[in-house]
Amino acid sequence: MSATELSGRWRGIYNYPEGSGVASAVAFTADLIDSAGRLSGTITEDDIFSDGRTLVAGIDGQRGDASVEFTKF
């Protein structure tokens, strides 16, 4: 099975662990560039700990046939 090209805009949600004191889910947008399995791009999300600020972080990672791994910085 060959891996799928992942370049484009992706939207998702993440949650903080139970007991962390953060109750709300956080929506994010990931703009990915997939270059032969190497992933780069940005993630944009609302800063739920401030008043209306937007956070932007870079990503660096890779994808396989059935996996995606990246570091957000």
N, C-alpha and C positions, 0 to 999 in steps of 0.2 A: 504494500500500500504506500502511495507517495504522499508526502506532506502537502498541506494546503497553504497557499500564499495568504498571509494574514495582513498585508498592508491595507490601511484604511482607518476609518473612525469606528471605534468600538465604545459602547456604553455599558456600564456595570454598576454594581452596588457592593460595598463591603460593610461588615459589622465588626464592632469591637467585641472582645470576649465578654461573656457574661460575668458580672461582678466588677467590671472595669469602671462602672459609674457613668458610662456613655450609653444612652439608651437608643439614640437614633441611628438609622442606617445612613451611610454616606454614599451618595451617587458620584460617579466619576466618568470622565470621557478620556479615552486613550487614543491618541493619534499615532499609529504604528507604521514603521517602515520595515518591511521584511526583505532583506537582501540575502538570498540563498540560505535562509534559515537563521541569519543573524538579525536580531530585533533591536531597533532603536526608536526613539520618538519621545513623546511627552504625555503626561497624565495631568489633567486639570480637574480640580474639585473645589467645592466650597469649604472654607475653613470653618468648621462647626464650633470652634472655640473662640471665634471673633465675631465682629459685627459686619458681615457682608464681604469680607475679604475673600479673594480667590487664590488658591495655591496652584502653582505649576511646578512639576518635577520632571526631570529627564528619566529615561529608562535605558537599560542596556541588558540584553539577554539573548536567548536563542529559543528555537522551537524544533521539535522533532515530529515524528509521524503522529504521536498521540500525546504530546506534552508541550507546555510553554513554561519557560522559566525566565524571570528577569529581576533585576535589582532596580529599585526606584531611588533616585538620588536628587 
